[in-house]
Amino acid sequence: MRHNRETKQIGTWFYVILFWAVCLIPSVGMLFYHSELAENRELAGVPSFRTEDGGWNHDYFAGLQTYVSEHFAFRGELVAADSLIKYQLLGTPCDDQVIIGRDGWLFFSETLVDYAGVTLSDDEIDRIAKRMLEVSEYVQKQGKQLLFVIVPNKNSIYPEYMPARFGDRAESRNLTMLQERMSSLGIPYVDAYQILLNGKDEEELYLHEDTHWNNTGARLVLNGIYAAYGLEERYSLTGYQIEENHRPDLYAILFPEQEHFEAQHVYSDGKEYSYIGRMHSVDDMKIRTTAQDGNGTSILVYRDSFGRALIPYMGGTFDSVTFNRSTPYDLSIMESTDCDYVLFEIVERNLQDLGQICLDENISEKNNGQ
C-alpha cells in the first residue's frame, strides 16, 4: 500500500515538473533561441523603464507582456504546427481571411459577401454606372478607345469547390447587376465573367491556393479584350509548361514560415519587351514597358493585383504600356499619357471603386459641351 502511494506521488511530481518545464521553455528559450513569424508588420521591441521625457514608464509591464508574446522561443514553429493541425486534421483555417474549400482549394473570405448576393443598393449601382458612363464619354471624346473589365472572384467561377455550408453561389450579384446597367447605358466592357465560365471546362483558369487567376485565365480574358479593341493579336491557351514557381498568397497566410510553391502555367510564346525606368516589383504603383516589335499602338492600364499576369503579355504586344495601380483612379494620368487605348481592370470584390474615379470637376460640363 505504501509502495503504491509513493509511486503515485512520484508520478504526480513527475507530471508537475514536466508541466512547468514545458511552460518555461518558450520564455527561458528566449535567452538562446530567436524565432519570428514572417509577418507584414513591425513586432514590439523591448520596453524601456523610462519614457523619452525621463519619467517612469507606467506601461512597462504591458509592453513587456506584448514583447514576450511576440518573441517567445519557438513561436514560429508552434504557430506553424497549430496551423498545420487545424488545416490537415480539422479542415479549419488558423486565419479568418482564408476559407478552406474542397479538394485543396482555398478562397479569400472577403469574397463571401459577393458570393452570397447583392450587397450594393440599386442607387449605389446606378451611381457607379453613371460615373463610368461619364468616364467613357470623356475618354472617347479625347480620341481614345476605352474598355472596362471586372475580373470575377475565384468562387464566382469555381463555386463547386466552396464548402457546402456556404450554400450555392447567388445568381444576382453586384457584378451581374452592374454589368446589366453597363449594357443598358452602352458602357464598353468585356464580360470576363462569362468568358471564364465558358472556358473553365477546357483549361483550369485560377490558382488553387491563391486569390488570383493563373496565366491561362489572364490570356483568355486578354483575347476578349483584344477582340473588343479590334486588335488581331490572340494568345494560345495550350502549349504551356507546368512549373511550381508561384508562391500562393492564401497558403502563405496560413503558413507564413513555409517555403511553398504552387503549379503555374508557363508559356514561352511571349514577345520581348523592356521596362522603362526602374522597376522594383510587379506591385509597383506605376510600371512602363516598351517593345520594339509591338503592334504600333499604346495603352494605359488602370489595374489591381490581377493585372500582374497581364504585364508580360501586354508588354510585348503594344509599343508602349503604362500600368497604374494607384486608387482612387486618377483620370488626369490619361491626359498626361500618350496612349491609343485605356483599360480599367478591377476584381469583382472591389468593383465599387469604379465609382471613385477622380474626374475634373468640370468633366460633366465638358461632356455636355463638346
C-alpha positions in Angstrom: 0.0 0.0 0.0 2.8 2.4 1.0 4.7 1.4 -2.2 1.7 2.3 -4.3 1.3 5.7 -2.6 5.0 6.5 -3.1 4.8 5.5 -6.8 1.7 7.7 -7.2 3.4 10.7 -5.6 6.5 10.2 -7.8 4.2 10.1 -10.8 2.4 13.3 -9.7 5.7 15.2 -9.1 7.0 14.0 -12.5 4.0 15.4 -14.3 4.1 18.7 -12.3 7.8 19.1 -13.1 7.2 18.2 -16.7 4.3 20.7 -17.0 6.4 23.6 -15.6 9.4 22.6 -17.8 7.2 22.8 -20.9 5.8 26.1 -19.7 9.2 27.6 -19.1 10.7 26.5 -22.5 9.3 29.4 -24.5 10.4 32.1 -22.0 13.7 30.6 -20.9 14.4 29.7 -24.5 14.4 33.4 -25.4 17.9 33.5 -23.9 19.4 31.3 -26.6 16.8 30.8 -29.4 15.3 33.5 -31.6 12.2 32.7 -33.7 9.9 35.1 -35.5 6.9 34.7 -37.8 7.3 36.2 -41.2 4.7 39.0 -40.6 4.0 42.1 -42.6 4.3 44.3 -39.5 6.9 45.5 -37.1 6.9 43.5 -33.9 7.1 45.0 -30.5 10.5 46.0 -29.1 11.9 45.6 -25.6 10.1 48.2 -23.5 12.1 50.8 -21.5 11.7 51.6 -17.8 11.6 55.3 -18.6 9.8 57.4 -21.2 11.5 59.8 -23.6 10.9 62.7 -21.2 12.7 60.9 -18.4 9.6 59.8 -16.4 8.8 56.3 -15.3 7.1 54.1 -18.0 3.8 53.2 -16.3 3.0 50.9 -19.2 6.2 48.9 -18.8 4.7 45.6 -17.8 2.0 45.8 -20.5 4.8 46.4 -23.1 6.8 43.6 -21.6 3.8 41.2 -22.0 3.4 42.2 -25.6 7.1 41.8 -26.3 7.2 38.3 -24.7 4.0 37.2 -26.6 5.6 38.2 -29.9 9.1 36.9 -29.3 8.9 33.8 -27.2 11.1 30.9 -28.3 9.8 28.5 -31.0 6.9 30.9 -31.6 7.0 30.4 -35.4 7.3 26.6 -35.1 4.4 26.4 -32.6 2.1 28.7 -34.8 3.0 26.6 -37.9 2.3 23.4 -36.1 -1.1 24.8 -34.9 -1.9 25.9 -38.4 -1.0 22.5 -39.9 -3.0 20.5 -37.4 -6.1 22.7 -38.0 -5.6 22.6 -41.8 -4.8 18.8 -42.2 -6.9 17.2 -39.4 -9.8 19.6 -38.8 -10.1 21.4 -42.1 -10.3 24.8 -40.4 -8.0 27.8 -41.1 -5.9 29.5 -38.4 -6.7 32.9 -40.0 -10.3 34.0 -40.8 -9.1 35.6 -44.1 -8.9 32.2 -45.6 -11.7 29.7 -46.4 -10.6 26.1 -46.8 -12.6 24.6 -49.7 -12.9 21.2 -51.3 -10.1 19.3 -52.9 -7.4 21.6 -51.6 -8.9 24.8 -53.0 -8.5 28.0 -50.8 -10.7 31.1 -51.1 -10.4 34.7 -49.8 -13.1 35.3 -47.1 -13.7 38.9 -48.3 -15.4 37.4 -51.4 -18.1 35.8 -49.3 -20.4 38.8 -49.5 -20.3 38.8 -53.3 -20.8 35.0 -53.3 -23.9 35.3 -51.1 -25.6 38.0 -53.2 -26.1 41.7 -53.9 -24.6 44.0 -51.2 -25.0 47.3 -53.0 -28.3 49.0 -53.4 -29.9 49.9 -56.7 -29.0 53.6 -56.1 -25.3 52.7 -55.5 -25.2 50.5 -58.6 -26.7 53.4 -60.6 -24.2 55.9 -59.1 -21.3 53.7 -60.1 -22.7 53.2 -63.6 -23.2 56.9 -64.0 -19.6 57.7 -63.1 -18.4 55.0 -65.5 -20.6 56.5 -68.3 -19.1 60.0 -67.6 -15.6 58.5 -67.8 -16.4 56.6 -71.0 -17.8 59.7 -72.8 -14.9 61.8 -71.7 -12.2 59.3 -72.8 -13.9 58.7 -76.1 -14.0 62.4 -76.8 -10.3 62.5 -76.2 -10.0 60.1 -79.2 -9.1 57.1 -77.2 -10.8 53.7 -77.0 -11.9 52.7 -73.6 -12.8 49.3 -72.0 -13.8 48.2 -68.5 -13.2 44.6 -67.4 -14.3 43.3 -64.0 -12.4 40.1 -63.1 -14.7 37.6 -61.2 -13.8 36.4 -57.7 -12.4 32.8 -57.8 -15.6 31.4 -56.1 -17.7 33.1 -58.8 -16.1 30.8 -61.4 -15.5 27.8 -59.2 -18.4 27.7 -56.7 -18.3 23.9 -56.8 -15.1 24.0 -54.6 -16.7 26.2 -51.9 -17.6 24.4 -48.6 -21.2 23.2 -48.6 -22.1 25.3 -45.5 -22.0 28.5 -47.7 -24.7 27.2 -50.0 -24.9 27.9 -53.7 -23.5 31.0 -55.4 -26.1 33.7 -55.8 -27.0 34.4 -59.4 -27.8 38.1 -58.8 -24.7 39.8 -57.5 -23.1 43.2 -57.6 -21.1 42.1 -60.7 -24.2 40.9 -62.7 -26.3 44.0 -61.7 -23.6 46.4 -62.6 -22.9 44.8 -66.0 -26.6 44.9 -66.7 -26.5 48.7 -66.2 -23.4 49.0 -68.3 -25.1 47.2 -71.2 -28.2 49.3 -71.0 -26.1 52.5 -70.9 -23.8 51.4 -73.7 -20.6 51.5 -71.5 -17.9 49.5 -73.3 -16.8 46.5 -71.3 -15.6 42.9 -71.6 -17.6 40.3 -69.8 -14.8 38.4 -68.2 -17.3 36.5 -66.0 -18.9 34.8 -69.0 -15.6 34.3 -70.8 -14.1 32.5 -67.9 -17.3 30.5 -67.2 -17.3 29.3 -70.8 -13.6 28.4 -70.7 -13.3 26.7 -67.4 -14.1 23.2 -68.8 -11.3 23.4 -71.3 -8.5 24.7 -69.0 -8.0 25.5 -65.4 -8.1 29.2 -65.0 -7.5 30.1 -61.4 -4.8 29.1 -58.9 -5.9 26.6 -56.2 -4.1 28.2 -53.2 -4.2 31.9 -54.3 -6.8 34.6 -54.8 -5.8 35.2 -58.4 -6.3 33.7 -61.9 -3.4 31.7 -63.5 -1.7 32.8 -66.7 -4.2 30.9 -68.8 -7.1 32.7 -67.3 -5.4 36.0 -67.9 -4.6 35.1 -71.5 -8.2 34.0 -72.1 -9.6 37.4 -70.9 -6.9 39.3 -72.8 -8.1 37.6 -76.0 -11.6 39.0 -75.3 -10.1 42.5 -74.6 -8.1 42.5 -77.9 -11.2 41.4 -79.8 -13.2 44.2 -78.3 -10.5 46.7 -79.3 -10.4 45.3 -82.8 -6.8 44.0 -82.5 -5.7 40.8 -84.2 -3.4 39.5 -81.5 -4.6 36.3 -79.8 -2.9 34.0 -77.3 -2.9 30.3 -77.4 -4.3 28.6 -74.2 -2.3 25.4 -74.8 1.3 24.6 -75.1 2.2 25.7 -71.6 4.6 24.0 -69.2 3.6 23.3 -65.6 6.2 24.8 -63.2 5.9 25.1 -59.4 7.2 28.6 -59.2 4.3 30.6 -57.7 4.1 31.4 -54.0 0.3 31.4 -53.3 -0.9 34.3 -51.2 -3.7 32.4 -49.3 -1.4 29.5 -48.4 1.2 32.0 -47.2 -1.4 33.5 -44.8 -2.0 30.1 -43.3 1.7 29.1 -43.3 3.9 32.2 -43.5 7.0 30.3 -42.4 6.8 27.7 -45.1 8.6 28.0 -48.5 5.7 26.6 -50.5 5.1 27.0 -54.3 2.1 26.2 -56.4 2.0 25.0 -60.0 1.6 27.8 -62.6 1.0 27.6 -66.4 4.2 29.0 -68.0 4.1 30.0 -71.7 7.2 30.6 -73.8 5.5 32.4 -76.7 5.8 35.9 -75.3 7.3 38.7 -77.3 10.3 40.6 -76.0 9.8 43.9 -74.1 11.7 46.0 -71.6 10.9 48.2 -68.7 11.2 52.0 -68.8 12.9 53.3 -65.7 13.5 51.3 -62.6 11.0 48.5 -61.8 11.2 47.1 -58.2 8.3 44.6 -58.4 5.1 43.8 -60.3 3.3 45.6 -57.4 4.8 49.0 -58.2 2.3 51.7 -58.4 3.5 52.7 -61.9 5.1 50.4 -64.5 6.0 51.3 -68.0 7.1 48.9 -70.8 8.2 49.2 -74.4 8.5 46.7 -77.2 10.4 47.1 -80.5 8.1 44.6 -82.2 4.8 45.9 -80.9 1.7 46.5 -82.8 2.3 50.2 -83.3 -0.2 51.3 -80.6 0.0 52.2 -76.9 -2.3 51.6 -73.9 -2.9 52.9 -70.4 -4.0 50.2 -68.0 -5.6 51.1 -64.6 -5.1 47.8 -62.8 -5.1 45.9 -59.5 -3.2 42.8 -58.4 -4.9 40.7 -61.1 -3.0 42.9 -63.6 0.3 41.3 -62.6 -0.4 38.5 -65.0 -1.2 40.9 -67.8 2.2 42.6 -67.8 4.4 40.1 -69.7 1.8 39.7 -72.4 0.6 43.2 -73.0 4.2 44.4 -72.6 5.2 42.5 -75.7 2.0 43.3 -77.7 2.0 47.1 -77.6 4.7 49.6 -78.5 4.3 51.0 -75.0 2.2 50.3 -72.0 1.6 52.3 -68.8 0.3 50.2 -65.9 -1.1 52.3 -63.0 -2.1 50.6 -59.7 -3.0 53.6 -57.5 -6.5 54.2 -56.2 -8.7 56.1 -56.4 -8.2 56.1 -60.1 -7.0 59.4 -61.4 -8.1 60.3 -65.0 -5.5 63.0 -65.2 -2.9 60.3 -65.7 -4.6 59.6 -69.1 -4.3 63.2 -70.1 -0.6 63.2 -69.5 0.0 59.8 -71.1 0.3 59.2 -74.8 -2.0 56.3 -75.5 -4.5 55.0 -78.0 -6.4 52.7 -75.6 -7.5 52.9 -72.0 -8.3 49.8 -69.9 -9.8 49.7 -66.4 -9.2 46.2 -64.9 -10.6 45.5 -61.4 -11.6 42.5 -59.4 -15.2 41.8 -58.5 -14.9 42.3 -54.8 -13.6 45.9 -55.3 -15.9 47.0 -58.1 -17.4 49.8 -56.0 -14.0 51.6 -56.6 -15.2 52.2 -60.1 -17.5 54.9 -58.6 -14.4 56.6 -57.2 -12.7 57.5 -60.5 -11.3 61.0 -60.0 -12.6 63.4 -62.6 -12.0 67.1 -63.1 -14.9 69.0 -61.5 -15.9 70.3 -64.9 -15.9 66.9 -66.7 -19.7 66.7 -66.9 -19.8 70.2 -68.4 -17.1 69.2 -70.9 -19.0 66.1 -71.9 -22.2 68.1 -72.4 -20.5 71.0 -74.2 -18.2 69.3 -76.7 
